């Protein structure tokens, strides 16, 4: 395709070459600029030692994504299509390397190899086309060749990588995991809407004008990119979420209450139980006390016997001659 040749890919443009043939698709690119500005604002709120060149690079790429996409939806030529796709592709590569190295702790060498492998996968995916009854890399004489899933096949490796990295981070309880997983969920929805743009073209009509769903792809992607920028500020390997300690279950609370009652309950001494018995003679009382003590320890039993003998002597003394 020649760089100056017009490209007709989306519902809103149709086959028009006009500068403002896609007003909604063009205006929705403002969401990327808002996402980049919001990310920059969050970064500037951080202490200077927590900022790095990587953060500024990622934010700059989001700006370029918005500007490139805006140019494409205004001019829709082969050159502006490149300006649209390249920043997205670069952001994927940079963020993948950033996440692997900063969040997962993959050494730089292995990170570079993984990024190269991902680049090769993306390049191979871009060569895959669809035609009536087939999918693959078409030959030069193949007729009816068109991009698969309305061109959305190109983004599926990025979605898969985002899900895998997010799950690995979730397993480690890393604070970035929720951001990446939410971004993956949003990207899955946006890719679906991008794919359905032409299929739903005849159904989304306002005042006789067809809009399609491509504008939603822009807005949802901007939200996903903001979440990724937000995640990039969450630190390195030690950014682990603190697990909140929840209140004890009801059964534990009941057991704790029972333990408290038993602990705080007054202890009834043996002597008190003896005093609570009906009045008895001094000898019977001492005999009862001796038997109870004897059942506890031998030493106590010996003492109880001596006390019993003393009680008998006292009783003899008290009896009349």
Secondary structure, DSSP 8 states (H G I E B T S, - for coil): --TTSB---STTTTT---TTTTHHHHHTTHHHHHHHHHHHHHHHHS-GGG--HHHHHHHHHHHHHHHHHHHHHHH-BHHHHHHHHHHHHHHHHHHHHHIIIIIS---HHHHHHHHHHHHHHHHHHHH-EEETTEEE---TT-SS-EEGGGGGGGGHHHHHHHHHHHHHHHHTTBTTHHHHHHHHHHHHHHHHHHHTTTTTTTT-EETTEE--SHHHHHHHHHHHHHHHHHHHTS-STT-B---------HHHHHHHHHHHHHHHS----HHHHHHTS----HHHHHHHHHHHHHTT-HHHHHHHHHHHHHHHHHHHHHS--
